[in-house]
Amino acid sequence: MSLILVMAHAPLASALKQCVQHVFPDDAHAVLALDVPADEHPLQTLDAARALLRERVNEPVLVLCDVLGATPCNVATQLAKDKPIRVVAGVNLPMLLRTVCYRDQEPDALAVLAQEGASQGVMQVDTAAAKP
């Protein structure tokens, strides 16, 4: 089973984890959240991420970040130098829920499923069909 680490600007990571706890209460242990404060140095964030993963050392890891090129994603890239970790940027709730559902997959396959979940979860809603 893959471990999912959500790294995002505070408070997004914790908020997404709370959503997982609401939808999949039995699987919430599979998701770790690391909120990155705006004023935190990247090395502090890297230390915090390593500490979160320290006890889960033998589990494959998928890291979901909020923005490509931002501190959470850059730190995740550094983490991936320590061990085999896959990183996907652009986290949203459909992406996260998809990864929780399929966390029995290896990180490579899970990264593909995450991207599919993200893109399939974004669509324009037909509001003309809505009735009050």
N, C-alpha and C positions, 0 to 999 in steps of 0.2 A: 504494500500500500504506500502510495506517495503522500508525503507531507506537503502541505500547501502553506507558504508563508506570504502574507500580504504585507508589502512595504509601501507606504504611501504617506503623503503629507498629512500631518495631524489635522483632524481626527478621523480621516477617511478609513484607514486600515481597521481601527476598532469598530467603526460603524458597520463596515462590511462584515466583520466577524459576528457582530450582533445579529445581523440579518441571517447569517448561516445558522446561528443558534436558534433563531425563530423558526426557520424553514426545516432544518435538519438537526434537531436537538441531540440526536444520538451520534452525529458525526462531527460535532463542533470541535472535538479534541484534535481533529485532523487539520485544523486551520489555526495558524499562529498569526498574530497581528503585531506589526511594528509601526507605530505612528512616529513620523519624523518631524520634530519641531522645526519651525522655520529658522531658528537661530542656532541649531545644533551643528557642530562641526562634523563633516563626513566621517572622520575617524571615530568619533563617539558613536555614530550610527552603525558603523561597521562592527565595533566592539559589542554593541547591543544586539545586533543580528547574530553574531557568532555565539553570544551567550544564550540566545534563544534556541539555537540549533545544537548547542553543546550536548544536551542530554538525549537528543534524537539523532545521534551521529550515524547510525546504520540505516536510516530511512532515506529513500530517494526523495529529492526535494524539487518542487516547482515554486519559483518565486514570481508572484504577480505584483507588478509595480504600476503606479498611476501614470507617469509621464516619461516617455523616452528622453534620455539626456538629463533628467533632473536627478537630484541627490539620491532618492530611493533606488532608482534604476542604476545609477553609477555604483552605488554601494553593492547592489545585488550582483553586478558584474564582477566586482572584487571578490565577493563571496564565492562565485563560481570558479575562481582560481584555486580555492581551498579544496573543493570537492566537486564531484559531478552534480551540478545544479543547472536547471533550465530556467531561463528568465523570459517572461512575457510582459511587455509594457501595454498600458491602456486598460487597466483593470476596470471592470464594471460588474454589477451584480449578476447578470446572466452568465458572464464568464466564470465567475467564482462558483456559482451554483452548479454549472456544468462540470467544473473540475472536482467538486465534492462528489458528485454523482459517479464519476468515472475514476476516482482516485486509486482504483486497483490497477490502472494502467501505469506503465513506466513513464517517467517524465517527458521523454521525447514525444510519445503519443499524446500524453496529457497536454502538452504545449499546443499541439495542433487542435485538440478538442477545445482548449481554452479560447483560441482565436476564433474557431467556428462559433462557439457560444456567444462570444462578444459581438460578432457581426450579425448573427441571427437574432440577437436580442435587441438590435437597434432598428426600428422601423417607424415610419410615419403611421399614425393611428387615424382611421377614418372617423372623424368626429361628426360627419353628417349623418351617419347611421345611428349615433347615440341618441337615446330618448331620455328626457328628463324624468 
